[in-house]
């Protein structure tokens, strides 16, 4: 069968035209049926989501990086329970591929279970696996149900499913096109064996998550058949079309209310895989005309030899993370909400690479699109009735940290620990600071696991887990701060007394999210470790001599050992029992507005609560606060801020002079290896993959 082209996948995101059966079903709906029926689908999906998360084995699945969804018989998404919004985009593509190419051979039958994870066929990246079941009623296909989550093992060249060092798709482990892995309501043993073979570093996790997906999708199937029994098959089909009509009408109405124009946002990152260097991860021109939005990514950096690429549907999925969280927060999670949108993503860029490109770390490069969207939408929406929905970018750091080896119980494991990525800071808002450690921007409903559960599950000790002061982007309304933990290799069994660690990240030298309307970007994130650390020994012998405050813990002499301070993204390496594998950072959100406009009393409160340091309050917010007396000197604060504004004016220059000087600047060639031609980001050389 042919691999779907980027254009074909983007076309499958769009709604199919209504069928005669759907139009007849619309006529059966009585007043109130839509509202009741919509809520019934919510209840069905929420129940299945609860079953899903309780059945998962992977840390990401338990934490909520999941989606359960309902589709029409033609494959359009009708409603979903999430989890992560990424899967709202990819699953319709997979259903429509199955319908187009497999309807006759091997055929679509009642009791089937279909599965896919390959980004070429509609997925996000290898660890995100989807199970789909067709829903039949009296022998007629009336709908589909799907369940997707992130399982951290694919049999790639590195443990954890997201190999930082991969240079082509051939090194990423399992790449499964849509395939029928179950029949007559049963998963086939030969397919279970295949998944176990690819997940041999953590077979119990891979197989359990696979069964959890099938179970969750089947629960949706059971409940929808019950609904068809009560209300009639045509009523259900008509309800689905009505839900999509309402979602599309709501989306188009909202888009029409914004001013026409072009709105730009450019995002950068500082690495692709293990190669450090400047990357234009997204050059977004958002064109709004009437009730349509065109997302044009021309000018984004070219593809390269790394796993930091995203296929087109993954880019749209990352736009969905922001759109569903902020712009269309009150509309159904439906293919219909994307009806006003068109995406133009040039071939050969990091956001639309060659078919042979590695894409297992797509979620890292797609932070560019995810971070640019809030800034572009903010410019478009701020002057409208939706101004309160404007928000600065969340941290979008996605510092994914993976450990692997044998647990203290002697079981093989390879997992991405969900704590750090599920405690990132929210962006500053129009009238409020961002929430501290609010969650995972990819998965706003996710939750961080209990530290005790992490220690029980894996060979590790976590002596501190706390907010990370000053990790936010400062502003009139600062971004939420992130968190920091200390991960110590602990109780790895004698037969294998080490733990393997890797980090999928960038943002050690520049942050991709940018502040909004004068706000600051979040802080960068260092890669830190301590080999031969004496921390565990000292905790055992004299715990009172050890500070458990992060700021004090990283001062010279607080922990003896061989300190490592490097780029946050790190390929897999071993650590012995007692080594500090990493300081598990989650970044803060971007700031909103000028910090000099922040309420001085709110700044002082943040210092008291250890979200901000006293030095940040003094130097950035220019607030005269005395922690000894717990008093803000408002007169001195006004003087400091007036002085700061005067210094800004003294340093200022005309826009004409600034652009003339700026256009002559060029970064050192050493950091432009993966950027492309300067400044256009056009491809500088071909990329060869074998």
SVG drawing of the C-alpha trace seen along z (x, -y; Angstrom):
<svg xmlns="http://www.w3.org/2000/svg" viewBox="-38 -59 73 75">
<polyline fill="none" stroke="black" stroke-width="0.4" points="0.0,0.0 1.3,-3.5 2.5,-5.7 0.2,-8.7 1.7,-12.0 1.8,-15.0 -1.0,-16.6 -3.1,-13.5 -2.7,-13.5 -3.6,-17.2 -6.7,-16.5 -7.8,-13.7 -7.8,-16.0 -10.6,-17.9 -14.3,-16.8 -15.8,-14.4 -19.1,-15.6 -22.3,-14.5 -23.8,-11.2 -27.5,-10.8 -27.8,-8.6 -26.4,-11.4 -28.7,-14.0 -31.7,-11.7 -30.5,-11.2 -30.4,-14.9 -34.2,-15.1 -34.8,-12.6 -33.3,-14.8 -35.9,-16.4 -35.4,-19.6 -33.0,-18.8 -31.7,-15.6 -28.4,-17.3 -27.6,-18.5 -28.5,-15.2 -26.7,-13.2 -23.6,-15.3 -23.4,-14.7 -23.9,-11.0 -20.9,-10.9 -18.9,-12.8 -20.0,-10.3 -19.1,-7.3 -15.6,-8.7 -14.9,-9.8 -15.7,-6.3 -13.4,-4.7 -10.7,-7.2 -10.8,-6.2 -10.6,-2.5 -7.7,-3.3 -5.6,-5.1 -6.2,-2.5 -5.2,0.2 -2.0,-1.4 1.4,-0.3 3.7,-3.0 4.3,-6.2 3.0,-8.4 -0.2,-6.4 -0.8,-6.5 0.0,-10.2 -2.7,-10.9 -0.9,-11.3 -3.8,-9.5 -6.9,-10.1 -10.1,-8.1 -12.1,-9.2 -15.3,-8.6 -15.4,-8.9 -18.0,-8.7 -18.1,-5.7 -16.1,-7.8 -13.4,-8.6 -14.1,-12.1 -13.5,-12.8 -16.7,-13.6 -15.7,-13.9 -12.9,-12.8 -11.7,-12.7 -8.2,-13.8 -5.4,-13.7 -3.4,-15.0 -4.9,-16.9 -2.3,-15.6 -4.2,-12.5 -7.3,-14.5 -5.4,-15.2 -3.7,-11.9 -6.5,-9.3 -8.8,-10.4 -5.9,-10.0 -5.3,-6.4 -9.0,-5.5 -9.3,-7.0 -6.2,-5.1 -7.7,-1.9 -11.0,-2.6 -9.3,-3.5 -6.8,-0.7 -8.0,2.2 -11.8,2.2 -11.5,5.2 -8.3,6.9 -8.0,7.8 -11.5,6.2 -13.1,4.4 -15.2,6.6 -17.0,6.6 -14.6,7.4 -11.5,6.1 -8.7,4.3 -6.4,2.1 -3.2,0.6 -0.6,-1.9 2.3,-4.1 4.2,-5.0 4.3,-8.8 4.5,-8.3 0.9,-6.9 -0.5,-9.6 1.1,-9.1 3.0,-11.6 6.1,-9.6 6.9,-5.9 6.0,-5.9 2.5,-7.2 0.5,-4.0 -3.2,-4.0 -5.7,-1.2 -8.9,-1.5 -12.0,0.6 -14.9,0.4 -18.4,0.1 -21.1,2.2 -24.8,2.2 -26.8,5.0 -24.0,5.7 -23.6,2.0 -20.5,-0.1 -21.8,-3.2 -18.7,-4.5 -15.1,-3.9 -13.6,-4.2 -9.9,-4.9 -7.5,-4.9 -4.0,-6.3 -1.2,-6.8 2.6,-7.2 4.4,-4.0 8.1,-4.5 9.7,-1.7 9.9,-0.8 13.0,1.3 15.0,-1.6 18.8,-2.0 18.4,-3.7 15.9,-2.8 12.8,-4.9 11.4,-5.1 12.8,-8.6 16.5,-8.0 18.3,-11.3 21.1,-9.9 18.9,-8.4 19.8,-9.8 17.1,-7.9 13.8,-6.1 15.7,-2.7 17.1,-3.3 13.9,-4.0 12.6,-0.5 8.9,0.4 7.3,-1.6 3.9,0.0 1.6,-1.1 -2.1,-0.5 -2.5,3.2 -5.2,5.6 -3.8,7.0 -7.1,8.5 -10.1,10.3 -13.5,11.3 -12.8,9.2 -9.4,10.9 -5.9,9.7 -3.8,12.1 -1.0,13.9 1.4,13.5 1.0,9.7 1.4,9.7 4.7,11.6 5.8,9.0 5.1,6.1 6.9,8.0 9.9,8.5 10.2,4.9 9.6,3.9 11.9,6.4 13.6,3.8 10.2,3.5 7.8,6.2 5.3,6.1 4.8,2.3 4.5,2.6 2.0,5.5 -0.1,4.1 -0.4,0.7 -1.5,2.4 -4.2,4.3 -5.3,1.1 -5.8,-0.6 -7.9,2.2 -9.9,2.4 -10.6,-1.3 -11.7,-1.5 -13.9,1.6 -15.6,0.0 -16.6,-2.9 -17.9,-0.4 -20.0,1.3 -21.6,-1.9 -22.3,-3.3 -24.0,-0.1 -26.1,-0.4 -27.0,-4.0 -28.0,-2.8 -30.2,-0.1 -32.0,-2.8 -32.3,-5.6 -31.8,-3.9 -28.9,-3.7 -30.1,-6.6 -30.4,-8.8 -26.8,-8.2 -25.6,-8.9 -27.6,-12.1 -26.3,-13.1 -22.7,-12.8 -23.3,-15.0 -25.1,-17.6 -22.2,-17.7 -19.8,-18.3 -22.1,-21.0 -22.2,-22.8 -18.5,-22.6 -17.8,-23.9 -20.3,-26.8 -18.8,-27.8 -15.2,-27.7 -16.1,-29.8 -18.1,-32.3 -15.2,-32.9 -12.7,-33.2 -14.9,-35.7 -14.9,-38.0 -11.1,-38.6 -9.5,-41.3 -8.2,-40.2 -4.4,-40.4 -1.1,-38.6 0.4,-37.8 3.9,-36.4 5.8,-34.6 9.2,-33.0 10.6,-30.4 14.2,-29.1 15.8,-26.2 19.4,-25.4 19.9,-21.8 18.7,-18.9 19.4,-15.6 23.0,-15.5 24.0,-18.4 24.0,-21.8 23.3,-24.9 20.7,-27.5 17.5,-26.1 14.6,-28.2 12.1,-25.6 9.1,-27.5 8.6,-30.5 4.8,-31.0 2.8,-33.4 -0.8,-33.2 -3.1,-34.7 -6.7,-35.5 -9.2,-36.3 -12.9,-36.2 -13.6,-32.9 -10.4,-31.2 -7.0,-30.8 -3.9,-29.8 -0.8,-28.6 2.2,-29.1 5.5,-27.7 7.7,-28.9 11.1,-29.9 11.4,-27.1 14.9,-25.5 15.6,-22.5 15.7,-18.9 18.9,-17.4 20.5,-14.2 18.7,-13.9 15.4,-12.6 14.2,-16.2 11.7,-16.2 7.9,-16.2 5.6,-15.1 2.9,-17.5 0.1,-16.0 2.3,-16.2 2.7,-19.9 -1.1,-20.4 -1.4,-18.3 0.9,-20.7 -1.2,-23.6 -4.2,-21.7 -2.5,-21.6 -2.8,-25.4 -6.1,-25.8 -8.1,-23.4 -6.7,-24.7 -7.3,-28.4 -8.9,-29.4 -11.7,-26.7 -11.7,-25.7 -15.5,-25.6 -16.0,-23.7 -16.0,-19.9 -12.7,-18.1 -13.7,-17.5 -12.3,-17.5 -15.0,-20.1 -13.2,-22.8 -10.3,-22.6 -12.6,-23.1 -11.6,-26.9 -7.9,-26.1 -5.4,-25.4 -1.8,-24.4 1.1,-25.1 4.3,-23.3 7.1,-23.3 8.6,-19.9 12.2,-19.5 11.9,-21.4 12.1,-20.0 8.3,-20.2 7.9,-18.2 11.0,-16.0 11.8,-13.2 10.0,-9.8 13.3,-8.3 13.9,-11.0 13.9,-10.0 10.9,-11.5 10.9,-9.9 11.7,-13.2 9.1,-15.1 7.6,-16.6 10.8,-18.4 11.2,-20.2 7.4,-20.9 7.8,-23.0 8.5,-25.8 5.0,-25.6 3.5,-25.1 5.3,-28.2 4.7,-30.4 1.0,-29.8 0.2,-31.7 2.1,-34.8 0.5,-34.9 -3.0,-34.4 -2.4,-37.0 -1.7,-39.6 -4.9,-38.7 -7.2,-38.3 -6.1,-41.0 -8.3,-43.8 -11.4,-41.6 -13.9,-40.3 -11.6,-37.2 -8.8,-39.3 -9.1,-37.4 -8.2,-34.2 -4.8,-35.6 -2.0,-34.0 1.8,-33.8 3.3,-30.5 3.5,-27.7 7.0,-26.4 6.8,-23.8 10.1,-22.5 9.2,-18.8 12.4,-17.8 11.8,-14.1 14.0,-12.1 14.3,-8.4 15.8,-5.7 16.3,-2.0 17.9,1.2 16.7,3.7 14.4,2.5 15.1,3.3 12.7,6.2 14.8,7.6 12.4,6.7 13.6,5.1 12.3,1.6 12.7,-1.5 10.4,-4.4 10.0,-8.1 9.3,-9.5 6.3,-11.8 7.0,-14.0 9.2,-16.7 7.2,-17.1 3.9,-17.1 4.9,-20.0 5.8,-22.7 4.7,-26.3 1.8,-27.9 2.3,-31.1 1.3,-34.5 -2.2,-35.6 -4.0,-38.9 -4.9,-39.5 -3.2,-36.7 0.2,-35.1 0.6,-31.6 -0.1,-28.7 3.0,-27.2 3.8,-23.6 0.4,-23.5 1.0,-20.4 2.2,-19.2 1.5,-21.6 1.1,-18.5 -1.3,-17.1 -3.1,-19.8 -5.1,-17.2 -2.1,-15.1 -0.9,-14.6 2.5,-14.2 3.0,-10.9 3.7,-10.6 7.4,-10.6 6.9,-7.5 5.4,-5.6 8.3,-6.5 10.7,-5.3 8.8,-2.1 8.6,-1.4 12.2,-2.2 15.7,-1.9 15.9,-5.6 15.8,-7.9 14.3,-11.4 15.4,-13.3 14.0,-16.7 11.0,-17.7 10.1,-21.4 9.3,-24.5 12.2,-25.9 12.6,-29.6 13.0,-32.1 12.4,-29.4 9.5,-31.5 9.5,-34.1 9.2,-37.4 6.5,-39.9 3.6,-42.1 2.1,-38.7 4.9,-36.2 4.7,-32.7 4.2,-29.8 7.4,-28.4 8.4,-24.8 9.9,-22.2 13.2,-20.5 14.0,-17.1 17.1,-15.2 17.2,-11.7 19.7,-9.3 20.4,-5.8 19.5,-3.7 19.1,0.1 19.8,1.3 20.3,5.0 23.7,6.5 23.4,8.4 23.1,5.1 24.1,2.4 23.6,-0.6 20.8,-2.7 20.9,-4.0 19.8,-7.6 19.0,-9.8 17.4,-13.2 15.5,-14.4 15.7,-18.1 17.0,-21.4 16.7,-24.8 20.0,-24.8 21.2,-28.0 18.0,-29.6 14.4,-29.0 11.9,-28.4 8.9,-30.1 9.0,-33.9 7.5,-36.4 4.4,-38.3 3.9,-42.1 7.2,-42.8 7.3,-39.7 10.5,-37.6 11.2,-34.1 11.6,-31.4 15.1,-30.5 17.2,-27.9 17.7,-24.4 21.1,-22.9 22.1,-19.3 23.5,-18.4 24.7,-15.2 27.1,-14.1 29.1,-10.9 30.4,-9.3 28.1,-11.6 28.2,-11.4 24.6,-12.5 23.0,-9.1 25.8,-8.2 25.4,-11.5 21.7,-11.1 22.2,-7.8 24.9,-8.9 23.8,-12.4 20.7,-13.6 20.8,-16.9 24.0,-17.9 22.3,-17.9 20.3,-20.8 17.3,-19.8 16.8,-23.2 17.8,-23.2 19.5,-26.6 21.7,-25.5 22.2,-22.0 24.0,-23.1 26.4,-25.4 30.1,-24.4 30.7,-21.7 27.1,-20.9 27.5,-17.6 30.9,-16.0 31.6,-14.1 32.4,-14.6 30.0,-17.2 28.9,-17.2 27.3,-20.3 26.5,-20.0 23.7,-20.3 20.3,-19.2 19.8,-16.8 22.0,-13.8 22.4,-10.4 22.1,-7.3 24.8,-6.7 25.1,-4.5 25.1,-5.7 26.1,-3.6 24.2,-3.3 24.5,-6.5 25.2,-8.7 23.0,-11.7 21.8,-10.9 20.3,-14.4 18.5,-17.3 15.1,-16.8 14.1,-20.3 10.8,-21.4 10.8,-24.8 8.5,-27.8 6.0,-29.5 6.7,-32.7 5.9,-36.1 3.1,-38.5 3.7,-42.2 6.5,-44.4 7.9,-43.3 8.0,-47.0 4.2,-47.0 3.9,-44.1 2.2,-44.8 5.0,-45.2 3.0,-43.5 2.5,-40.5 6.2,-40.3 6.9,-40.4 4.4,-37.6 6.3,-35.5 9.5,-36.1 7.9,-34.9 6.6,-31.8 10.0,-31.2 8.7,-31.4 11.0,-34.4 14.4,-35.2 15.0,-38.5 17.6,-39.3 15.0,-38.9 12.6,-41.1 15.3,-43.8 17.0,-43.6 14.2,-42.6 11.0,-43.9 12.8,-46.8 10.8,-46.3 12.4,-47.6 11.4,-44.8 13.0,-44.1 12.5,-40.4 13.6,-41.2 10.7,-43.6 8.5,-42.0 7.7,-45.5 7.6,-46.9 8.9,-50.5 6.6,-51.8 8.3,-55.2 11.7,-53.6 10.1,-51.1 8.6,-54.0 12.0,-55.7 13.8,-52.5 11.3,-51.9 11.4,-55.5 15.2,-55.2 15.0,-51.9 12.6,-53.4 15.0,-56.3 17.9,-54.0 15.8,-52.1 15.1,-55.3 18.8,-56.3 19.7,-52.9 16.9,-53.1 17.3,-53.8 15.1,-54.4 13.6,-51.4 15.3,-52.4 18.7,-52.5 18.0,-49.3 17.1,-47.4 20.1,-48.7 22.4,-47.5 20.6,-44.2 20.5,-43.2 24.3,-43.3 24.7,-40.9 25.4,-37.2 25.8,-34.4 29.1,-32.5 29.2,-29.8 29.9,-27.2 26.3,-27.4 24.6,-27.5 25.4,-23.9 21.7,-22.9 20.1,-26.3 20.3,-26.4 21.4,-29.4 21.6,-32.6 19.3,-34.4 16.6,-32.7 17.0,-29.2 16.9,-27.7 18.6,-24.3 22.4,-24.6 23.2,-21.0 21.4,-17.7 20.7,-15.3 21.7,-11.7 20.2,-8.8 21.1,-5.2"/>
</svg>
